[in-house]
Amino acid sequence: QVQLVESGGGLVQAGGSLRLSCAASGRMSSTNVMAWYRQGPGKQREFVACMLRDGSTEYANSVEGRFTISRDNAKSTADLQMNSLKPEDTAVYYCNLSWDTYDYWGQGTQVTVSS
């Protein structure tokens, strides 16, 4: 069983920065993908960014150039550096770990951006 624990959320003013962290524990494939999703008030959960174990990345258009995902394979962690935050970035951010048919989620961390 894999467990994911997020940390680093909080309240920040527009234009500010936050760094989210996700720590994974348990048995997992070496070819997993670590990703971040978010769910804003009254919205569906949406993809934010992901990084494969080989370092390749993908970002949602809405965060491209402002957010950076990174991971430490040795520590099984994934971070999301969020810069130039906007009020529309307000959401619960979820860490996701997946491979093959396996799909694991963290409990989420709240990010609130005030205008």
Salt bridges, closest charged atoms under 4 A:
GLU46 OE2 - ARG38 NE 2.66
ASP79 OD2 - ARG19 NH2 3.22
ASP89 OD1 - ARG38 NH1 2.93
ASP89 OD2 - ARG66 NH1 2.76
